[in-house]
Amino acid sequence: MEENVAAEVPVEEPAGLYDADEIADAFLSVGKEDAPAAKSEQVQDAPAEAQADAPAESADADAPAKAPEPVMPEGWEEALWQAATPEMRVKVAEQAQAHAAAIAAEKKAMADLRAKQEAFAVQANAQLQQALTTMQQVIEGEFRQVDWNSLAQSDPASYVQLQRMYNDRMAAVQQIQQGIARQVQAVQQQRAAEEQQRLHTEFDQVLPEIKAMVGAGYDGKKFAAEVADYMQKAGFPAEAINGINRGYELKAVCKAMLYDKLASQRAKAAVKVAEAPKVAAPRSSAKDGTGNDRLKKAMAFLSKNPNSTDAAAAVFENL
């Protein structure tokens, strides 16, 4: 085909094969309405089988085994947990475990659904791009036999009409491609916003624990700078320092930083105690018991010679 294509003239054609909006909607809406909703299923433990006809070895064997102490759920205070009755602790622990299992099952179901949707979107996009390529080849084949130079000289009206048809069809394909690109970009932006919101939610969940560990002087910017400096001095690569995006990762780094800081303070305190000057015990407290006798003699000598410097020195030496 010759490159001297006439200027594009917008014309209205009936909706059909080259309607860009309808084609794009048809491809992109497939699989969205029929996507199954994620449901969390609560797994219940099967009842234990009865131990029938078991011979009793002793009287203690008939006594019921003591149930293990339930684990205190996260968020409870130790004093409040210990003040609760054993039955209440068991009930609360069971409810917390059931709630955690339901949340985990729901998250897994949502993750599986999201993975299926992502895989479908990738496959649908590949098929759509292949369809657009085929459409371009069909259009090229329809006009391949046209001698544009001869037609422009012999039948200018037909030349203009064919050029308009060619340009309109190629523009429809291009419009579909651009629409797909915009929707892909919108989906990517939405995914990025959802991921950012998820990170904020995770950090908000661990923030009370971090504030409790740091203490009353917690400052967000100062804490972030301290964590980055600690990780850098500890040998973490830059991508790991900048790649903390989970709440449990931040909490683990915070615990390690505070532990190392406390260990350093203890080491400095031990050095100061070791370097401190030692106080000598008074001579009068010698184990041989002669200190008191010497002090008595020095005091008696001083009483007889109150103006004697030697007597005063002897008293001070034996104090």
BELTA-V912097 format. One record per backbone hydrogen bond with DSSP energy under -1.0 kcal/mol. NH is the residue of the N-H (numbers start at 1). CO is the residue of the C=O. If there is no record, write none. Layout:
BEGIN
nh=NH co=CO
nh=NH co=CO
END
This chain:
BEGIN
nh=5 co=3
nh=19 co=16
nh=23 co=19
nh=24 co=20
nh=25 co=21
nh=26 co=22
nh=27 co=23
nh=28 co=24
nh=29 co=25
nh=32 co=29
nh=52 co=50
nh=76 co=73
nh=81 co=77
nh=82 co=78
nh=83 co=79
nh=89 co=85
nh=90 co=86
nh=91 co=87
nh=92 co=88
nh=93 co=89
nh=94 co=90
nh=95 co=91
nh=96 co=92
nh=97 co=93
nh=98 co=94
nh=99 co=95
nh=100 co=96
nh=101 co=97
nh=102 co=98
nh=103 co=99
nh=104 co=100
nh=105 co=101
nh=106 co=102
nh=107 co=103
nh=108 co=104
nh=109 co=105
nh=110 co=106
nh=111 co=107
nh=112 co=108
nh=113 co=109
nh=114 co=110
nh=115 co=111
nh=116 co=112
nh=117 co=113
nh=118 co=114
nh=119 co=115
nh=120 co=116
nh=121 co=117
nh=122 co=118
nh=123 co=119
nh=124 co=120
nh=125 co=121
nh=126 co=122
nh=127 co=123
nh=128 co=124
nh=129 co=125
nh=130 co=126
nh=131 co=127
nh=132 co=128
nh=133 co=129
nh=134 co=130
nh=135 co=131
nh=136 co=132
nh=137 co=133
nh=138 co=134
nh=139 co=135
nh=140 co=136
nh=141 co=137
nh=142 co=138
nh=143 co=139
nh=146 co=143
nh=148 co=146
nh=151 co=147
nh=152 co=148
nh=153 co=149
nh=154 co=150
nh=155 co=151
nh=159 co=155
nh=160 co=156
nh=161 co=157
nh=162 co=158
nh=163 co=159
nh=164 co=160
nh=165 co=161
nh=166 co=162
nh=167 co=163
nh=168 co=164
nh=169 co=165
nh=170 co=166
nh=171 co=167
nh=172 co=168
nh=173 co=169
nh=174 co=170
nh=175 co=171
nh=176 co=172
nh=177 co=173
nh=178 co=174
nh=179 co=175
nh=180 co=176
nh=181 co=177
nh=182 co=178
nh=183 co=179
nh=184 co=180
nh=185 co=181
nh=186 co=182
nh=187 co=183
nh=188 co=184
nh=189 co=185
nh=190 co=186
nh=191 co=187
nh=192 co=188
nh=193 co=189
nh=194 co=190
nh=195 co=191
nh=196 co=192
nh=197 co=193
nh=198 co=194
nh=199 co=195
nh=200 co=196
nh=201 co=197
nh=202 co=198
nh=203 co=199
nh=204 co=200
nh=205 co=201
nh=206 co=202
nh=207 co=203
nh=210 co=206
nh=211 co=207
nh=212 co=208
nh=213 co=209
nh=214 co=210
nh=215 co=211
nh=218 co=215
nh=223 co=219
nh=224 co=220
nh=225 co=221
nh=226 co=222
nh=227 co=223
nh=228 co=224
nh=229 co=225
nh=230 co=226
nh=231 co=227
nh=232 co=228
nh=233 co=229
nh=234 co=230
nh=235 co=232
nh=236 co=231
nh=241 co=237
nh=242 co=238
nh=250 co=246
nh=251 co=247
nh=252 co=248
nh=253 co=249
nh=254 co=250
nh=255 co=251
nh=256 co=252
nh=257 co=253
nh=258 co=254
nh=259 co=255
nh=260 co=256
nh=261 co=257
nh=262 co=258
nh=263 co=259
nh=264 co=260
nh=265 co=261
nh=266 co=262
nh=267 co=263
nh=268 co=264
nh=269 co=265
nh=270 co=266
nh=271 co=267
nh=272 co=268
nh=273 co=269
nh=274 co=270
nh=275 co=271
nh=285 co=282
nh=286 co=283
nh=289 co=286
nh=294 co=290
nh=295 co=291
nh=296 co=292
nh=297 co=293
nh=298 co=294
nh=299 co=295
nh=300 co=296
nh=301 co=297
nh=302 co=298
nh=303 co=299
nh=304 co=300
nh=305 co=301
nh=308 co=305
nh=312 co=308
nh=313 co=309
nh=314 co=310
nh=315 co=311
nh=316 co=312
nh=317 co=313
nh=318 co=314
END
